[in-house]
Amino acid sequence: MSRGDLLELEGTIVDALGGGQYAIKVDQGGSIVRAQLSGRMRRFHIRVLPGDRVRVAVSPYDPTHGLIVFRGR
């Protein structure tokens, strides 16, 4: 699956879970997605905290897991 096949959703981080996982409440539908930081965000040491607005890339096959690709302001 290529990067272009992923769906990008906006949401808010609700909780920081163990192992670098985050619980994110998505604006569309209000569902909870478990996500981790993408490689580029880890590389540049971009930190995220509960309450931050983020953009999450999820697979169309499993929309409950994803990658945090952008931290909003």
mmCIF file of the N, C-alpha and C atoms, coordinates in Angstrom:
data_MODEL
# 
_entry.id   MODEL 
# 
loop_
_atom_site.group_PDB 
_atom_site.id 
_atom_site.type_symbol 
_atom_site.label_atom_id 
_atom_site.label_alt_id 
_atom_site.label_comp_id 
_atom_site.label_asym_id 
_atom_site.label_entity_id 
_atom_site.label_seq_id 
_atom_site.pdbx_PDB_ins_code 
_atom_site.Cartn_x 
_atom_site.Cartn_y 
_atom_site.Cartn_z 
_atom_site.occupancy 
_atom_site.B_iso_or_equiv 
_atom_site.pdbx_formal_charge 
_atom_site.auth_seq_id 
_atom_site.auth_comp_id 
_atom_site.auth_asym_id 
_atom_site.auth_atom_id 
_atom_site.pdbx_PDB_model_num 
ATOM 1   N N  . MET A 1 1  ? 0.851   -1.174 0.000  1.00 0.00 ? 1  MET A N  1 
ATOM 2   C CA . MET A 1 1  ? 0.000   0.000  0.000  1.00 0.00 ? 1  MET A CA 1 
ATOM 3   C C  . MET A 1 1  ? 0.893   1.234  0.000  1.00 0.00 ? 1  MET A C  1 
ATOM 4   N N  . SER A 1 2  ? 0.575   2.153  -0.878 1.00 0.00 ? 2  SER A N  1 
ATOM 5   C CA . SER A 1 2  ? 1.374   3.363  -0.972 1.00 0.00 ? 2  SER A CA 1 
ATOM 6   C C  . SER A 1 2  ? 0.831   4.437  -0.036 1.00 0.00 ? 2  SER A C  1 
ATOM 7   N N  . ARG A 1 3  ? 1.607   5.472  0.130  1.00 0.00 ? 3  ARG A N  1 
ATOM 8   C CA . ARG A 1 3  ? 1.217   6.567  1.006  1.00 0.00 ? 3  ARG A CA 1 
ATOM 9   C C  . ARG A 1 3  ? -0.040  7.270  0.488  1.00 0.00 ? 3  ARG A C  1 
ATOM 10  N N  . GLY A 1 4  ? -0.247  7.273  -0.818 1.00 0.00 ? 4  GLY A N  1 
ATOM 11  C CA . GLY A 1 4  ? -1.405  7.920  -1.404 1.00 0.00 ? 4  GLY A CA 1 
ATOM 12  C C  . GLY A 1 4  ? -2.714  7.202  -1.118 1.00 0.00 ? 4  GLY A C  1 
ATOM 13  N N  . ASP A 1 5  ? -2.648  5.929  -0.723 1.00 0.00 ? 5  ASP A N  1 
ATOM 14  C CA . ASP A 1 5  ? -3.856  5.151  -0.437 1.00 0.00 ? 5  ASP A CA 1 
ATOM 15  C C  . ASP A 1 5  ? -4.407  5.405  0.956  1.00 0.00 ? 5  ASP A C  1 
ATOM 16  N N  . LEU A 1 6  ? -3.661  6.070  1.821  1.00 0.00 ? 6  LEU A N  1 
ATOM 17  C CA . LEU A 1 6  ? -4.098  6.294  3.192  1.00 0.00 ? 6  LEU A CA 1 
ATOM 18  C C  . LEU A 1 6  ? -5.097  7.445  3.270  1.00 0.00 ? 6  LEU A C  1 
ATOM 19  N N  . LEU A 1 7  ? -6.026  7.331  4.211  1.00 0.00 ? 7  LEU A N  1 
ATOM 20  C CA . LEU A 1 7  ? -6.993  8.394  4.460  1.00 0.00 ? 7  LEU A CA 1 
ATOM 21  C C  . LEU A 1 7  ? -6.451  9.299  5.550  1.00 0.00 ? 7  LEU A C  1 
ATOM 22  N N  . GLU A 1 8  ? -6.533  10.604 5.362  1.00 0.00 ? 8  GLU A N  1 
ATOM 23  C CA . GLU A 1 8  ? -6.064  11.541 6.383  1.00 0.00 ? 8  GLU A CA 1 
ATOM 24  C C  . GLU A 1 8  ? -7.260  12.134 7.102  1.00 0.00 ? 8  GLU A C  1 
ATOM 25  N N  . LEU A 1 9  ? -7.255  12.033 8.431  1.00 0.00 ? 9  LEU A N  1 
ATOM 26  C CA . LEU A 1 9  ? -8.335  12.529 9.276  1.00 0.00 ? 9  LEU A CA 1 
ATOM 27  C C  . LEU A 1 9  ? -7.775  13.511 10.285 1.00 0.00 ? 9  LEU A C  1 
ATOM 28  N N  . GLU A 1 10 ? -8.581  14.471 10.686 1.00 0.00 ? 10 GLU A N  1 
ATOM 29  C CA . GLU A 1 10 ? -8.201  15.430 11.723 1.00 0.00 ? 10 GLU A CA 1 
ATOM 30  C C  . GLU A 1 10 ? -8.775  14.954 13.055 1.00 0.00 ? 10 GLU A C  1 
ATOM 31  N N  . GLY A 1 11 ? -8.060  15.229 14.145 1.00 0.00 ? 11 GLY A N  1 
ATOM 32  C CA . GLY A 1 11 ? -8.551  14.848 15.452 1.00 0.00 ? 11 GLY A CA 1 
ATOM 33  C C  . GLY A 1 11 ? -7.763  15.493 16.574 1.00 0.00 ? 11 GLY A C  1 
ATOM 34  N N  . THR A 1 12 ? -8.125  15.113 17.801 1.00 0.00 ? 12 THR A N  1 
ATOM 35  C CA . THR A 1 12 ? -7.495  15.638 19.008 1.00 0.00 ? 12 THR A CA 1 
ATOM 36  C C  . THR A 1 12 ? -6.974  14.469 19.822 1.00 0.00 ? 12 THR A C  1 
ATOM 37  N N  . ILE A 1 13 ? -5.763  14.608 20.355 1.00 0.00 ? 13 ILE A N  1 
ATOM 38  C CA . ILE A 1 13 ? -5.198  13.556 21.190 1.00 0.00 ? 13 ILE A CA 1 
ATOM 39  C C  . ILE A 1 13 ? -5.919  13.562 22.533 1.00 0.00 ? 13 ILE A C  1 
ATOM 40  N N  . VAL A 1 14 ? -6.451  12.399 22.907 1.00 0.00 ? 14 VAL A N  1 
ATOM 41  C CA . VAL A 1 14 ? -7.192  12.259 24.148 1.00 0.00 ? 14 VAL A CA 1 
ATOM 42  C C  . VAL A 1 14 ? -6.295  11.734 25.256 1.00 0.00 ? 14 VAL A C  1 
ATOM 43  N N  . ASP A 1 15 ? -5.436  10.754 24.925 1.00 0.00 ? 15 ASP A N  1 
ATOM 44  C CA . ASP A 1 15 ? -4.639  10.090 25.956 1.00 0.00 ? 15 ASP A CA 1 
ATOM 45  C C  . ASP A 1 15 ? -3.334  9.599  25.346 1.00 0.00 ? 15 ASP A C  1 
ATOM 46  N N  . ALA A 1 16 ? -2.268  9.626  26.136 1.00 0.00 ? 16 ALA A N  1 
ATOM 47  C CA . ALA A 1 16 ? -0.985  9.052  25.744 1.00 0.00 ? 16 ALA A CA 1 
ATOM 48  C C  . ALA A 1 16 ? -0.892  7.671  26.375 1.00 0.00 ? 16 ALA A C  1 
ATOM 49  N N  . LEU A 1 17 ? -0.866  6.643  25.545 1.00 0.00 ? 17 LEU A N  1 
ATOM 50  C CA . LEU A 1 17 ? -0.808  5.262  26.015 1.00 0.00 ? 17 LEU A CA 1 
ATOM 51  C C  . LEU A 1 17 ? 0.646   4.804  26.061 1.00 0.00 ? 17 LEU A C  1 
ATOM 52  N N  . GLY A 1 18 ? 0.891   3.621  26.552 1.00 0.00 ? 18 GLY A N  1 
ATOM 53  C CA . GLY A 1 18 ? 2.249   3.098  26.628 1.00 0.00 ? 18 GLY A CA 1 
ATOM 54  C C  . GLY A 1 18 ? 2.786   2.684  25.273 1.00 0.00 ? 18 GLY A C  1 
ATOM 55  N N  . GLY A 1 19 ? 4.092   2.623  25.156 1.00 0.00 ? 19 GLY A N  1 
ATOM 56  C CA . GLY A 1 19 ? 4.732   2.157  23.941 1.00 0.00 ? 19 GLY A CA 1 
ATOM 57  C C  . GLY A 1 19 ? 4.670   3.133  22.787 1.00 0.00 ? 19 GLY A C  1 
ATOM 58  N N  . GLY A 1 20 ? 4.525   4.413  23.068 1.00 0.00 ? 20 GLY A N  1 
ATOM 59  C CA . GLY A 1 20 ? 4.483   5.409  22.006 1.00 0.00 ? 20 GLY A CA 1 
ATOM 60  C C  . GLY A 1 20 ? 3.157   5.482  21.269 1.00 0.00 ? 20 GLY A C  1 
ATOM 61  N N  . GLN A 1 21 ? 2.118   4.911  21.832 1.00 0.00 ? 21 GLN A N  1 
ATOM 62  C CA . GLN A 1 21 ? 0.788   4.939  21.225 1.00 0.00 ? 21 GLN A CA 1 
ATOM 63  C C  . GLN A 1 21 ? -0.016  6.097  21.800 1.00 0.00 ? 21 GLN A C  1 
ATOM 64  N N  . TYR A 1 22 ? -0.927  6.624  20.999 1.00 0.00 ? 22 TYR A N  1 
ATOM 65  C CA . TYR A 1 22 ? -1.798  7.715  21.417 1.00 0.00 ? 22 TYR A CA 1 
ATOM 66  C C  . TYR A 1 22 ? -3.235  7.377  21.044 1.00 0.00 ? 22 TYR A C  1 
ATOM 67  N N  . ALA A 1 23 ? -4.178  7.760  21.898 1.00 0.00 ? 23 ALA A N  1 
ATOM 68  C CA . ALA A 1 23 ? -5.599  7.630  21.588 1.00 0.00 ? 23 ALA A CA 1 
ATOM 69  C C  . ALA A 1 23 ? -6.060  8.969  21.034 1.00 0.00 ? 23 ALA A C  1 
ATOM 70  N N  . ILE A 1 24 ? -6.654  8.947  19.842 1.00 0.00 ? 24 ILE A N  1 
ATOM 71  C CA . ILE A 1 24 ? -7.048  10.169 19.153 1.00 0.00 ? 24 ILE A CA 1 
ATOM 72  C C  . ILE A 1 24 ? -8.532  10.112 18.857 1.00 0.00 ? 24 ILE A C  1 
ATOM 73  N N  . LYS A 1 25 ? -9.255  11.166 19.225 1.00 0.00 ? 25 LYS A N  1 
ATOM 74  C CA . LYS A 1 25 ? -10.676 11.272 18.898 1.00 0.00 ? 25 LYS A CA 1 
ATOM 75  C C  . LYS A 1 25 ? -10.793 12.002 17.572 1.00 0.00 ? 25 LYS A C  1 
ATOM 76  N N  . VAL A 1 26 ? -11.308 11.297 16.577 1.00 0.00 ? 26 VAL A N  1 
ATOM 77  C CA . VAL A 1 26 ? -11.413 11.818 15.221 1.00 0.00 ? 26 VAL A CA 1 
ATOM 78  C C  . VAL A 1 26 ? -12.655 12.694 15.110 1.00 0.00 ? 26 VAL A C  1 
ATOM 79  N N  . ASP A 1 27 ? -12.544 13.797 14.361 1.00 0.00 ? 27 ASP A N  1 
ATOM 80  C CA . ASP A 1 27 ? -13.667 14.712 14.183 1.00 0.00 ? 27 ASP A CA 1 
ATOM 81  C C  . ASP A 1 27 ? -14.814 14.062 13.411 1.00 0.00 ? 27 ASP A C  1 
ATOM 82  N N  . GLN A 1 28 ? -14.505 13.297 12.377 1.00 0.00 ? 28 GLN A N  1 
ATOM 83  C CA . GLN A 1 28 ? -15.534 12.644 11.582 1.00 0.00 ? 28 GLN A CA 1 
ATOM 84  C C  . GLN A 1 28 ? -16.019 11.390 12.302 1.00 0.00 ? 28 GLN A C  1 
ATOM 85  N N  . GLY A 1 29 ? -17.231 11.400 12.773 1.00 0.00 ? 29 GLY A N  1 
ATOM 86  C CA . GLY A 1 29 ? -17.793 10.232 13.422 1.00 0.00 ? 29 GLY A CA 1 
ATOM 87  C C  . GLY A 1 29 ? -17.491 10.131 14.905 1.00 0.00 ? 29 GLY A C  1 
ATOM 88  N N  . GLY A 1 30 ? -16.493 10.827 15.393 1.00 0.00 ? 30 GLY A N  1 
ATOM 89  C CA . GLY A 1 30 ? -16.177 10.815 16.813 1.00 0.00 ? 30 GLY A CA 1 
ATOM 90  C C  . GLY A 1 30 ? -15.582 9.506  17.315 1.00 0.00 ? 30 GLY A C  1 
ATOM 91  N N  . SER A 1 31 ? -15.032 8.678  16.425 1.00 0.00 ? 31 SER A N  1 
ATOM 92  C CA . SER A 1 31 ? -14.451 7.410  16.849 1.00 0.00 ? 31 SER A CA 1 
ATOM 93  C C  . SER A 1 31 ? -13.046 7.622  17.417 1.00 0.00 ? 31 SER A C  1 
ATOM 94  N N  . ILE A 1 32 ? -12.570 6.629  18.132 1.00 0.00 ? 32 ILE A N  1 
ATOM 95  C CA . ILE A 1 32 ? -11.233 6.671  18.732 1.00 0.00 ? 32 ILE A CA 1 
ATOM 96  C C  . ILE A 1 32 ? -10.285 5.847  17.862 1.00 0.00 ? 32 ILE A C  1 
ATOM 97  N N  . VAL A 1 33 ? -9.134  6.434  17.522 1.00 0.00 ? 33 VAL A N  1 
ATOM 98  C CA . VAL A 1 33 ? -8.116  5.775  16.711 1.00 0.00 ? 33 VAL A CA 1 
ATOM 99  C C  . VAL A 1 33 ? -6.844  5.681  17.538 1.00 0.00 ? 33 VAL A C  1 
ATOM 100 N N  . ARG A 1 34 ? -6.217  4.503  17.541 1.00 0.00 ? 34 ARG A N  1 
ATOM 101 C CA . ARG A 1 34 ? -4.909  4.359  18.190 1.00 0.00 ? 34 ARG A CA 1 
ATOM 102 C C  . ARG A 1 34 ? -3.846  4.618  17.142 1.00 0.00 ? 34 ARG A C  1 
ATOM 103 N N  . ALA A 1 35 ? -2.910  5.505  17.444 1.00 0.00 ? 35 ALA A N  1 
ATOM 104 C CA . ALA A 1 35 ? -1.902  5.875  16.449 1.00 0.00 ? 35 ALA A CA 1 
ATOM 105 C C  . ALA A 1 35 ? -0.557  6.078  17.116 1.00 0.00 ? 35 ALA A C  1 
ATOM 106 N N  . GLN A 1 36 ? 0.476   6.005  16.298 1.00 0.00 ? 36 GLN A N  1 
ATOM 107 C CA . GLN A 1 36 ? 1.827   6.294  16.768 1.00 0.00 ? 36 GLN A CA 1 
ATOM 108 C C  . GLN A 1 36 ? 2.433   7.338  15.845 1.00 0.00 ? 36 GLN A C  1 
ATOM 109 N N  . LEU A 1 37 ? 3.551   7.920  16.258 1.00 0.00 ? 37 LEU A N  1 
ATOM 110 C CA . LEU A 1 37 ? 4.205   8.958  15.466 1.00 0.00 ? 37 LEU A CA 1 
ATOM 111 C C  . LEU A 1 37 ? 4.802   8.358  14.198 1.00 0.00 ? 37 LEU A C  1 
ATOM 112 N N  . SER A 1 38 ? 4.719   9.099  13.112 1.00 0.00 ? 38 SER A N  1 
ATOM 113 C CA . SER A 1 38 ? 5.344   8.648  11.876 1.00 0.00 ? 38 SER A CA 1 
ATOM 114 C C  . SER A 1 38 ? 6.861   8.795  12.004 1.00 0.00 ? 38 SER A C  1 
ATOM 115 N N  . GLY A 1 39 ? 7.583   8.161  11.109 1.00 0.00 ? 39 GLY A N  1 
ATOM 116 C CA . GLY A 1 39 ? 9.043   8.176  11.151 1.00 0.00 ? 39 GLY A CA 1 
ATOM 117 C C  . GLY A 1 39 ? 9.629   9.568  11.028 1.00 0.00 ? 39 GLY A C  1 
ATOM 118 N N  . ARG A 1 40 ? 9.030   10.401 10.187 1.00 0.00 ? 40 ARG A N  1 
ATOM 119 C CA . ARG A 1 40 ? 9.542   11.752 10.007 1.00 0.00 ? 40 ARG A CA 1 
ATOM 120 C C  . ARG A 1 40 ? 9.368   12.584 11.273 1.00 0.00 ? 40 ARG A C  1 
ATOM 121 N N  . MET A 1 41 ? 8.242   12.385 11.988 1.00 0.00 ? 41 MET A N  1 
ATOM 122 C CA . MET A 1 41 ? 8.028   13.136 13.233 1.00 0.00 ? 41 MET A CA 1 
ATOM 123 C C  . MET A 1 41 ? 9.002   12.673 14.313 1.00 0.00 ? 41 MET A C  1 
ATOM 124 N N  . ARG A 1 42 ? 9.314   11.379 14.335 1.00 0.00 ? 42 ARG A N  1 
ATOM 125 C CA . ARG A 1 42 ? 10.308  10.881 15.290 1.00 0.00 ? 42 ARG A CA 1 
ATOM 126 C C  . ARG A 1 42 ? 11.696  11.412 14.953 1.00 0.00 ? 42 ARG A C  1 
ATOM 127 N N  . ARG A 1 43 ? 12.001  11.459 13.665 1.00 0.00 ? 43 ARG A N  1 
ATOM 128 C CA . ARG A 1 43 ? 13.322  11.906 13.220 1.00 0.00 ? 43 ARG A CA 1 
ATOM 129 C C  . ARG A 1 43 ? 13.605  13.340 13.629 1.00 0.00 ? 43 ARG A C  1 
ATOM 130 N N  . PHE A 1 44 ? 12.612  14.222 13.528 1.00 0.00 ? 44 PHE A N  1 
ATOM 131 C CA . PHE A 1 44 ? 12.800  15.629 13.860 1.00 0.00 ? 44 PHE A CA 1 
ATOM 132 C C  . PHE A 1 44 ? 12.358  15.966 15.283 1.00 0.00 ? 44 PHE A C  1 
ATOM 133 N N  . HIS A 1 45 ? 12.127  14.945 16.118 1.00 0.00 ? 45 HIS A N  1 
ATOM 134 C CA . HIS A 1 45 ? 11.812  15.097 17.540 1.00 0.00 ? 45 HIS A CA 1 
ATOM 135 C C  . HIS A 1 45 ? 10.607  16.005 17.787 1.00 0.00 ? 45 HIS A C  1 
ATOM 136 N N  . ILE A 1 46 ? 9.539   15.812 17.004 1.00 0.00 ? 46 ILE A N  1 
ATOM 137 C CA . ILE A 1 46 ? 8.313   16.583 17.202 1.00 0.00 ? 46 ILE A CA 1 
ATOM 138 C C  . ILE A 1 46 ? 7.490   15.894 18.279 1.00 0.00 ? 46 ILE A C  1 
ATOM 139 N N  . ARG A 1 47 ? 7.206   16.609 19.335 1.00 0.00 ? 47 ARG A N  1 
ATOM 140 C CA . ARG A 1 47 ? 6.487   16.052 20.473 1.00 0.00 ? 47 ARG A CA 1 
ATOM 141 C C  . ARG A 1 47 ? 5.009   16.383 20.383 1.00 0.00 ? 47 ARG A C  1 
ATOM 142 N N  . VAL A 1 48 ? 4.187   15.475 20.856 1.00 0.00 ? 48 VAL A N  1 
ATOM 143 C CA . VAL A 1 48 ? 2.749   15.711 20.919 1.00 0.00 ? 48 VAL A CA 1 
ATOM 144 C C  . VAL A 1 48 ? 2.267   15.400 22.334 1.00 0.00 ? 48 VAL A C  1 
ATOM 145 N N  . LEU A 1 49 ? 1.272   16.145 22.778 1.00 0.00 ? 49 LEU A N  1 
ATOM 146 C CA . LEU A 1 49 ? 0.717   15.993 24.115 1.00 0.00 ? 49 LEU A CA 1 
ATOM 147 C C  . LEU A 1 49 ? -0.799  15.874 24.018 1.00 0.00 ? 49 LEU A C  1 
ATOM 148 N N  . PRO A 1 50 ? -1.439  15.305 25.040 1.00 0.00 ? 50 PRO A N  1 
ATOM 149 C CA . PRO A 1 50 ? -2.912  15.278 25.038 1.00 0.00 ? 50 PRO A CA 1 
ATOM 150 C C  . PRO A 1 50 ? -3.480  16.688 24.916 1.00 0.00 ? 50 PRO A C  1 
ATOM 151 N N  . GLY A 1 51 ? -4.473  16.830 24.051 1.00 0.00 ? 51 GLY A N  1 
ATOM 152 C CA . GLY A 1 51 ? -5.070  18.122 23.782 1.00 0.00 ? 51 GLY A CA 1 
ATOM 153 C C  . GLY A 1 51 ? -4.603  18.735 22.470 1.00 0.00 ? 51 GLY A C  1 
ATOM 154 N N  . ASP A 1 52 ? -3.519  18.224 21.874 1.00 0.00 ? 52 ASP A N  1 
ATOM 155 C CA . ASP A 1 52 ? -3.012  18.748 20.610 1.00 0.00 ? 52 ASP A CA 1 
ATOM 156 C C  . ASP A 1 52 ? -3.898  18.312 19.446 1.00 0.00 ? 52 ASP A C  1 
ATOM 157 N N  . ARG A 1 53 ? -4.017  19.192 18.454 1.00 0.00 ? 53 ARG A N  1 
ATOM 158 C CA . ARG A 1 53 ? -4.719  18.848 17.216 1.00 0.00 ? 53 ARG A CA 1 
ATOM 159 C C  . ARG A 1 53 ? -3.716  18.178 16.284 1.00 0.00 ? 53 ARG A C  1 
ATOM 160 N N  . VAL A 1 54 ? -4.086  17.044 15.694 1.00 0.00 ? 54 VAL A N  1 
ATOM 161 C CA . VAL A 1 54 ? -3.182  16.300 14.816 1.00 0.00 ? 54 VAL A CA 1 
ATOM 162 C C  . VAL A 1 54 ? -3.918  15.829 13.575 1.00 0.00 ? 54 VAL A C  1 
ATOM 163 N N  . ARG A 1 55 ? -3.135  15.480 12.567 1.00 0.00 ? 55 ARG A N  1 
ATOM 164 C CA . ARG A 1 55 ? -3.657  14.843 11.360 1.00 0.00 ? 55 ARG A CA 1 
ATOM 165 C C  . ARG A 1 55 ? -3.170  13.396 11.379 1.00 0.00 ? 55 ARG A C  1 
ATOM 166 N N  . VAL A 1 56 ? -4.090  12.453 11.198 1.00 0.00 ? 56 VAL A N  1 
ATOM 167 C CA . VAL A 1 56 ? -3.793  11.033 11.294 1.00 0.00 ? 56 VAL A CA 1 
ATOM 168 C C  . VAL A 1 56 ? -4.029  10.369 9.946  1.00 0.00 ? 56 VAL A C  1 
ATOM 169 N N  . ALA A 1 57 ? -3.083  9.560  9.493  1.00 0.00 ? 57 ALA A N  1 
ATOM 170 C CA . ALA A 1 57 ? -3.246  8.776  8.271  1.00 0.00 ? 57 ALA A CA 1 
ATOM 171 C C  . ALA A 1 57 ? -3.653  7.365  8.674  1.00 0.00 ? 57 ALA A C  1 
ATOM 172 N N  . VAL A 1 58 ? -4.816  6.924  8.205  1.00 0.00 ? 58 VAL A N  1 
ATOM 173 C CA . VAL A 1 58 ? -5.314  5.578  8.528  1.00 0.00 ? 58 VAL A CA 1 
ATOM 174 C C  . VAL A 1 58 ? -5.530  4.804  7.241  1.00 0.00 ? 58 VAL A C  1 
ATOM 175 N N  . SER A 1 59 ? -5.439  3.483  7.364  1.00 0.00 ? 59 SER A N  1 
ATOM 176 C CA . SER A 1 59 ? -5.678  2.593  6.243  1.00 0.00 ? 59 SER A CA 1 
ATOM 177 C C  . SER A 1 59 ? -7.182  2.438  6.020  1.00 0.00 ? 59 SER A C  1 
ATOM 178 N N  . PRO A 1 60 ? -7.626  2.342  4.785  1.00 0.00 ? 60 PRO A N  1 
ATOM 179 C CA . PRO A 1 60 ? -9.055  2.105  4.550  1.00 0.00 ? 60 PRO A CA 1 
ATOM 180 C C  . PRO A 1 60 ? -9.483  0.713  4.990  1.00 0.00 ? 60 PRO A C  1 
ATOM 181 N N  . TYR A 1 61 ? -8.546  -0.209 5.173  1.00 0.00 ? 61 TYR A N  1 
ATOM 182 C CA . TYR A 1 61 ? -8.865  -1.567 5.571  1.00 0.00 ? 61 TYR A CA 1 
ATOM 183 C C  . TYR A 1 61 ? -9.029  -1.711 7.080  1.00 0.00 ? 61 TYR A C  1 
ATOM 184 N N  . ASP A 1 62 ? -8.271  -0.936 7.860  1.00 0.00 ? 62 ASP A N  1 
ATOM 185 C CA . ASP A 1 62 ? -8.365  -0.981 9.316  1.00 0.00 ? 62 ASP A CA 1 
ATOM 186 C C  . ASP A 1 62 ? -8.340  0.450  9.856  1.00 0.00 ? 62 ASP A C  1 
ATOM 187 N N  . PRO A 1 63 ? -9.501  1.095  9.953  1.00 0.00 ? 63 PRO A N  1 
ATOM 188 C CA . PRO A 1 63 ? -9.519  2.510  10.365 1.00 0.00 ? 63 PRO A CA 1 
ATOM 189 C C  . PRO A 1 63 ? -9.349  2.735  11.864 1.00 0.00 ? 63 PRO A C  1 
ATOM 190 N N  . THR A 1 64 ? -8.975  1.707  12.642 1.00 0.00 ? 64 THR A N  1 
ATOM 191 C CA . THR A 1 64 ? -8.781  1.885  14.078 1.00 0.00 ? 64 THR A CA 1 
ATOM 192 C C  . THR A 1 64 ? -7.320  2.108  14.440 1.00 0.00 ? 64 THR A C  1 
ATOM 193 N N  . HIS A 1 65 ? -6.403  1.959  13.486 1.00 0.00 ? 65 HIS A N  1 
ATOM 194 C CA . HIS A 1 65 ? -4.976  2.172  13.722 1.00 0.00 ? 65 HIS A CA 1 
ATOM 195 C C  . HIS A 1 65 ? -4.450  3.148  12.691 1.00 0.00 ? 65 HIS A C  1 
ATOM 196 N N  . GLY A 1 66 ? -3.465  3.963  13.098 1.00 0.00 ? 66 GLY A N  1 
ATOM 197 C CA . GLY A 1 66 ? -2.933  4.934  12.150 1.00 0.00 ? 66 GLY A CA 1 
ATOM 198 C C  . GLY A 1 66 ? -1.600  5.507  12.553 1.00 0.00 ? 66 GLY A C  1 
ATOM 199 N N  . LEU A 1 67 ? -1.163  6.481  11.766 1.00 0.00 ? 67 LEU A N  1 
ATOM 200 C CA . LEU A 1 67 ? 0.088   7.196  11.990 1.00 0.00 ? 67 LEU A CA 1 
ATOM 201 C C  . LEU A 1 67 ? -0.205  8.686  12.122 1.00 0.00 ? 67 LEU A C  1 
ATOM 202 N N  . ILE A 1 68 ? 0.425   9.315  13.092 1.00 0.00 ? 68 ILE A N  1 
ATOM 203 C CA . ILE A 1 68 ? 0.304   10.761 13.248 1.00 0.00 ? 68 ILE A CA 1 
ATOM 204 C C  . ILE A 1 68 ? 1.311   11.384 12.293 1.00 0.00 ? 68 ILE A C  1 
ATOM 205 N N  . VAL A 1 69 ? 0.809   12.130 11.309 1.00 0.00 ? 69 VAL A N  1 
ATOM 206 C CA . VAL A 1 69 ? 1.683   12.690 10.285 1.00 0.00 ? 69 VAL A CA 1 
ATOM 207 C C  . VAL A 1 69 ? 1.876   14.192 10.403 1.00 0.00 ? 69 VAL A C  1 
ATOM 208 N N  . PHE A 1 70 ? 1.034   14.889 11.201 1.00 0.00 ? 70 PHE A N  1 
ATOM 209 C CA . PHE A 1 70 ? 1.154   16.342 11.301 1.00 0.00 ? 70 PHE A CA 1 
ATOM 210 C C  . PHE A 1 70 ? 0.590   16.792 12.641 1.00 0.00 ? 70 PHE A C  1 
ATOM 211 N N  . ARG A 1 71 ? 1.282   17.715 13.294 1.00 0.00 ? 71 ARG A N  1 
ATOM 212 C CA . ARG A 1 71 ? 0.802   18.311 14.545 1.00 0.00 ? 71 ARG A CA 1 
ATOM 213 C C  . ARG A 1 71 ? 0.361   19.725 14.241 1.00 0.00 ? 71 ARG A C  1 
ATOM 214 N N  . GLY A 1 72 ? -0.906  20.019 14.535 1.00 0.00 ? 72 GLY A N  1 
ATOM 215 C CA . GLY A 1 72 ? -1.450  21.350 14.264 1.00 0.00 ? 72 GLY A CA 1 
ATOM 216 C C  . GLY A 1 72 ? -1.018  22.352 15.320 1.00 0.00 ? 72 GLY A C  1 
ATOM 217 N N  . ARG A 1 73 ? -1.411  23.580 15.129 1.00 0.00 ? 73 ARG A N  1 
ATOM 218 C CA . ARG A 1 73 ? -1.039  24.645 16.053 1.00 0.00 ? 73 ARG A CA 1 
ATOM 219 C C  . ARG A 1 73 ? -2.055  24.803 17.138 1.00 0.00 ? 73 ARG A C  1 
# 
